[in-house]
Amino acid sequence: MITLRNSVWWADFYDSSGRRIRKSLKTTDKKIAKELAAKLMAGETGKPLSQNSSSSPTLEEAWIKAHAEYGGWREAKSQATLEGTWKQVALHFGGDTLLSSIDTRAMTAYAGAMREAGLSGSTINQRMSFISILFKQAITMWGYEKLTMPTIVRAKVAEGRTRRITAEEELKVLEWFKRGLRPRHNDMADLVAFLLDTGMRLSEALRVNDASYCFIQGSITIWENKGDRPRAVPMTPRVRAILTRRKNMTTPFGMFTVDSAEHEWDWVRTKMDLDADKEFVLHVLRHTVGSRLADAGVDGFIIQKFLGHKSITTTQKYIHVSVAGMNKATEVLTKLQTQIPRDRDVTKPEPFERRRDHAARRRRANEPLLIRRSLVRAQVGEPKE
């Protein structure tokens, strides 16, 4: 992994012998630093893996080499999370354990132990996937063709948070922060309103700077985000007012870190007697935005782009079809039905057909008169010319 020290990036990793390598990459550019670190790690870990067994490397050897070579890990944004996963896997199996000794039975037992420890399905799957990648790298990239991939059964993952804040809760949160009882509370009030009108992740909002937004276009561009796809979010009048007040700041919310903002949210949660509500977290604001847009009948793909999700599946986890959304659909169908012209009813004949039918009715009505005239003519005889 790479770390930033005094504006310069450093490589920090362990080689195949377990020796820690720390070396300055002599650059302030993060992208260049990643490339240099990858080359350095590949050089240090490019030595042949331990031949303690011809069947497989050890777990630690596989981790070090995969970390240097596997793109998904080398370019991972959260290296700390990745290393945390490795430490937990190594704590259970032992770093010196051969991959070949980890079979389906061992994996099943590990999954059971994690469930008993109360870990979530997503955490269990994350660690299972970690081990799976080590096996795939060893088999397909390092020539351990006789190594057998264990069967991995994925844990069931919860659907995620369903909590949203109500309009009343929003008002109370803003009221508490606008009292200014703590130094950053007025800033926090603006941050909460900003998150509720943009749907940004907290980390995205904290990175917004004076080059991110344009008052003329009325939008904010999020260049760096979880999906690695820059997106533009339109300003609401409230967001425009907040940024106008803070236009002299390089970063409107630079006074916060993720931890400090969440700490202030914990404070307001206590004031509102919601400590027991584990879903009343700061991230619930983002979920609320998606839910409110869905209730208003906004198309799911528009919401996907607004929130910056890679997949519509992720959007569906945030959006729950509500009664309001269903009523909106019914209203649309009812409105369309009232717009259908009634004179086009298929049960009514067209104008030409109506004229023809009218003439036929007149002929039928006059038939008795014509018959009587014929009888009179027959009795008195036809008039002579």
Secondary structure, 3 states (H helix, E strand, C coil): CEEEECCEEEEEEECCCCCEEEEECCCCCHHHHHHHHHHHHHHHHCCCCCCCCCCCCEHHHHHHHHHHHCHHHHCCCCHHHHHHHHHHHHHHHCCCCEHHHCCHHHHHHHHHHHHHCCCCHHHHHHHHHHHHHHHHHHHHCCCCCCCCCCCCCCCCCCCCCCCCCCHHHHHHHHHHHHCCCCCCHHHHHHHHHHHHHHCCCHHHHHHCCCCCEECCCCEEEECCCCCCCCEEEECCHHHHHHHHHCCCCCCCCCCCCHHHHHHHHHHHHHHCCCCCCCCCCCCHHHHHHHHHHHHCCCCHHHHHHHHCCCCHHHHHHHCCCCHHHHHHHHHHHHHHHHCCCHHHCCCCCCHHHHHHHHHHHHHHHHHHHHHHHHHHHHHHCCCCC
